[in-house]
Amino acid sequence: MLYTRSSQLFAEAEKVIPGGVNSPVRAFKAVGGTPIFVKSAKGAYLYDEDGNRLIDYINSWGPMILGHAFEPVVQAVIEKAKLGTSFGMPTELETQIAALAVSMVPNIDKIRFVNSGTEACMSAVRLARGFTKRDKIIKFAGCYHGHSDSFLIQAGSGAITFGTPNSPGVTAGTAKDTLLARYNDLENVAALITANKNEIAAIIVEPVAGNMGCIPPNKGFLEGLRQLCTDNGILLIFDEVMTGFRLARGGVQELFNITADIVCFGKVIGGGLPVGAFAARAEIMNYLAPLGPVYQAGTLSGNPLAMAAGLAMLQSLDTDRAIFQRLEEKTAYLAAGIEKVLKANNVVFTINRIGSMVSVHFDTAPVVDFQSAAKGDNETFKKFFHGLLQEGIYIAPSAYETWFITDALTYDDLDFTIQAVDKVSKTF
Ligand SMILES: *Cc1c(COP(=O)(O)O)cnc(C)c1O
């Protein structure tokens, strides 16, 4: 397949947009080559500017769980647009989507809508700090909570006392309030809590990690976090921007029957429009302005087009309860097929999967945290990525990304993908 026009368009974009992209994950930095420019998409397929059709395993990084240009969402947006695209005043639609979300997700009474997952996580932490009157938070290495300052903290020695900023522009003052823990390591978390007694406002976690490949929590990890939070007056924030309305109707809280104090959403909840949200029991949410002292706002928050798309998406997921089962079956089928051919071709690999999230790592050791995820062989991944691209299959251009399975994929698409993996892995 040729990607000539995409390369030309990228050269044009680079002149006026830093790196040619509006979000770094879209660049092909880790795999080489130039990004594919999309013209349109429908169902499970992307159509690019060179006229290629690609089977899409990113799906806008998660939102398109029912496929691209999903009819009910498209219709809802068109109808709303005719009535005006933004008012900066309340609409009934906002109450409708809020009520539906509250009915679908366990343990939340109220929800506030924002414009991105980043905003949701940033606001959730501010709310937790205001509510507990404490400053510090614990986050896990390899978990992504958007690009606001407090979250851009990576590894760093002395994490028990000071985090180290890993992006210039994040001040040392901000970094020192973010403590870093190892995913799936409860003892590490307990030690941080002991060393910072009565100072920690919240623990924020991807309850199933999806930003270092797909890493499910070890048995007892989330339960342990819940207990540590309860015992120490800390709020547990589940960042379900990726997992919410994907792994189950009510997200990971429902899947594993664990109660979080604040839950963050994004991606699926907006049906492909820019939407984020955070939610909690009333006692916590009432701390937000205008009811309470914690300020949070947004000119375009609750935008009618975005809410119409989100409502149509949630209604579809709420009505057809079999969707999650179907997604589980399709993803299990794909993972088993890939496993079989990689094994037959003597490739060194590990596959992680839960529900409709799956990741292939080119390393044999179990991938359970950032350290083990980072060990994968990137040279093999590059061959894998470009090999699949030549076969018309689009996975994320980074070895640390999860594949997002959409209900629009057919078993023919999955079989085609497994055959392509077979062909490509023979060239490793
Ligand atoms: C994508 C993501 C975010 C950030 O959401 P944006 O809409 O990109 O700002 C936050 N947390 C998790 C777990 C995510 O996957």
The ligand as an SDF file (V2000), in Angstrom:
LIG
                    3D

 15 15  0  0  0  0  0  0  0  0999 V2000
   -6.9940    9.4230   27.2960 C   0  0  0  0  0  0  0  0  0  0  0  0
   -6.8440    9.4200   28.7700 C   0  0  0  0  0  0  0  0  0  0  0  0
   -6.8410   10.5960   29.5300 C   0  0  0  0  0  0  0  0  0  0  0  0
   -6.8090   11.9660   28.9050 C   0  0  0  0  0  0  0  0  0  0  0  0
   -7.9480   12.2490   28.1670 O   0  0  0  0  0  0  0  0  0  0  0  0
   -7.8870   13.4240   27.0570 P   0  0  0  0  0  0  0  0  0  0  0  0
   -9.2900   13.5090   26.5720 O   0  0  0  0  0  0  0  0  0  0  0  0
   -6.8940   12.9690   26.0450 O   0  0  0  0  0  0  0  0  0  0  0  0
   -7.4470   14.6600   27.7470 O   0  0  0  0  0  0  0  0  0  0  0  0
   -6.8310   10.4940   30.8950 C   0  0  0  0  0  0  0  0  0  0  0  0
   -6.8160    9.2940   31.5010 N   0  0  0  0  0  0  0  0  0  0  0  0
   -6.7970    8.1410   30.8060 C   0  0  0  0  0  0  0  0  0  0  0  0
   -6.8120    6.8470   31.5410 C   0  0  0  0  0  0  0  0  0  0  0  0
   -6.7980    8.1630   29.4280 C   0  0  0  0  0  0  0  0  0  0  0  0
   -6.7390    7.0130   28.7520 O   0  0  0  0  0  0  0  0  0  0  0  0
  1  2  1  0
  2  3  1  0
  2 14  2  0
  3  4  1  0
  3 10  2  0
  4  5  1  0
  5  6  1  0
  6  7  2  0
  6  8  1  0
  6  9  1  0
 10 11  1  0
 11 12  2  0
 12 13  1  0
 12 14  1  0
 14 15  1  0
M  END
$$$$
